Amino acid sequence: MKIPFIKNFIAGREMEYIKAAVEANHLQGDGRFAAECNALLEKITGARCALIVSSCTSGLELAALLADVKPRDEVIVPSFTFVSTASAFALRGAKIKWCDIREDTLNMDEQFLKGIASESTKIIAPVHYAGVVCDMASIMETAQKHSSLVIEDAAQGMMSYLDGRHAGSFGQMASLSFHGTKNVVCGEGGAILINDERFIDRAYILREKGTNRRQFINGQVDKYTWVDLGGSFVASEIAAAFLLGQLEYAEEITKARLEVCAAYRRALEPLEAAGRFKLGRVPEGCRENGHIFYMLMNTPDDASKMLSLLKGAGIGACQHYAPLHLSPMGIKLAGGNPVRLPVSESVAKRIVRLPVYPQMTPAEIDYVVGEVEKF
Ligand SMILES: Cc1ncc(COP(=O)(O)O)c(C=O)c1O
């Protein structure tokens, strides 16, 4: 049996919507489908303003611009994350301070954060790993203590909740990803979520190359002009059309993924109890979204063996991030003297992620579990 790590899932109306966008003769951004995606995202996430953008990375870069990050401003980022969480701020010249993660959720360690945050901390950028929301009460408290802003990297957080609040609704701003590998997709895409009123008007300008194009479209000015420094962050209407088809089905997609993860968990818990590996923990009050199912092996050697066993059986299992503080760019940013982050460094070598997709069959799940059991 061949089991890929992910499989495209088409909810049903994506092609019909793309056809409608083409027929409406509006392929650039901000058409009917973008407006519907934004409205639906605001409804689901509770954000004051949601704007779809070309990727989660561009959403983070836009958030960094809106937060006015300047050279040498301090930004705290977990090292166990995708490049974009750090590069969005490093691009503006920020000084990146690395935070370690918790071994039970692989999320930013809020106690570690308390130890490194200070009056110089301009931004804290937590990542909701595997769609498990970080301990936001603690992170927000630390941010408030030091008057820092919180920009959530909610790339993996679509349909994830903590105490009834959606990922990305805690900080001043957040960014979601609809990259082809995520739960709800449009190829390349994302959304900036803005919860702090102060940033909304400027977001409309900065995402449109620093122009007041929106005022022109709304009939408020005769022609639009360059009014601020911005970039090209707007998502195309083709991506928005596809995305709407997926967003309308987000609850069902999430439910199906959660069922796959629950089946894995039920089958693998006895092995966890026998001390073979640890499974990720979902803290009280968290509703995860089934984005990632992982095992944390006891040693890097166990992880290599497990990966080659699964690969040999045709199963697309894989590891995840190489810690950014030890990447060539991370070391360069640290002036050649990287910090040590024991949990991030250890976890990166021991994690093994199993395939998850909504249409995964019980036979496919059994096959994966059977191969894991062989280990
Ligand atoms: C935590 C995290 N942040 C950011 C990104 C970047 O997302 P995008 O490809 O939509 O820019 C990813 C993508 O995998 C991610 O996992």
The ligand as an ORCA input file, in Angstrom:
! r2SCAN-3c Opt
* xyz 0 1
  C       4.391     27.889     11.405
  C       4.372     28.311      9.971
  N       4.465     29.620      9.676
  C       4.445     30.057      8.402
  C       4.331     29.185      7.351
  C       4.342     29.726      5.960
  O       3.087     29.604      5.337
  P       2.909     30.043      3.827
  O       3.496     28.951      2.982
  O       1.422     30.156      3.636
  O       3.606     31.319      3.627
  C       4.242     27.811      7.603
  C       4.158     26.877      6.485
  O       4.328     25.701      6.551
  C       4.261     27.364      8.941
  O       4.198     26.061      9.254
*
